[in-house]
């Protein structure tokens, strides 16, 4: 059966454009024009993917994303006119899986939809990843350092999982962008540094030895000193 996509977009022309295009590509599509209606549709007819506008009447896209993420792991592609890195980080921290700035090409949107659905459909059986005194539960998305539990946001989890699956290997910025975000924010973006800092703050909160190290001019590596 074709995947079900929920479009939450208050601009009727954009919503209808997406609906027609996605149906033509073989997807089943529901459309909501405000946040509350979108949340109700997601509850009553759970989608395989949500395309979510940031600026919505009533409940905005950031809050809708948080509520969607609290209830399920459905992939969320956020649409917005906001293109500053801080805005992108805010959307990703709310639980969005990808980010597309308006105006966008439909071909690019389709590519990101396909990538998110592939990622969602290939999730593996939960397991416990371990390195040194750090462990990561791929089922609950929680980490433990020693005996201390660590709560992670969606992107923090994905980045840490990448490191945990590739210990002692130097991961370049290009690899991290591709594996965690699925695209490049641009050469000037510091979003990787931002999220590495978040992970270090959480994994070193009680002065534990650093595990995520910088390889200058290349990327990062998970290793013990």
Residue, then its C-alpha position, 0 to 999 in steps of 0.5 A: x500500500x502507498x505511504x500516507x503523508x500528512x501535509x500541515x500547511x495553512x497557505x492553501x495554494x502551497x497545500x494544494x500544490x503539494x497534495x496534487x504533486x504527492x498524489x501524482x507520485x503515488x502517495x496517499x495524502x491528507x491535508x490540514x490547514x492548522x496545527x490543531x487539525x493536523x494533530x487530530x488527523x495524525x491521531x485518527x489516521x497515523x501517517x507515515x510522514x508529516x510535511x509541516x509548516x513552521x508558521x501556522x495559525x493557533x498552534x505553531x509548527x514547533x509546538x505541533x512537532x513537539x507533540x507529534x514527537x511525544x506521541x510517535x517516531x513519525x518522520x517530520x519534514x519542516x517547511x519554513x521561510x526561516x533560514x538562519x542556523x539558529x532557526x534550523x537548530x530550533x526546528x530540529x531540537x523540536x524533533x523535526x527530521x529534516x528542514x526545507x526552506x521556502x521557496x523550494x523545488x518540488x523535486x528536492x522535496x520529493x528527494x527528502x520525502x523518499x530519504x526520510x521514508x527509507x530511513x523510517x522503513x529500515x529501522x532495525x531491532x532495538x539493541x544496546x551499543x556500548x563504548x567505554x562506560x557509555x551505552x546507547x539503547x536504540x529502542x528507547x533512545x537513551x544513553x547511560x554514562x556509568x550509572x547516569x542516565x542521559x536524555x537526548x533530543x532526536x538529533x543528539x541521538x542520531x549523532x551519538x548513534x553514528x559515533x557509537x556505530x563507528x568507534x575509533x573511526x574519524x567521521x568527516x563533516x560530509x559523512x556526518x551531514x549525510x548520515x544525520x541530516x541527509x543534506x549539507x547546510x552549507x560550508x559556513x554552517x556550524x550545526x555539527x559543532x553545536x550538536x557535538x557541544x551538546x553531546x559533550x555537555x551531556x556526556x561529560x556533565x559529571x567531569x567524565x573523560x571526553x569521548x568525542x574528540x575533534x580532528x582538526x580540519x577533518x571531523x570528529x572521532x569517538x575514542x578514549x584518551 
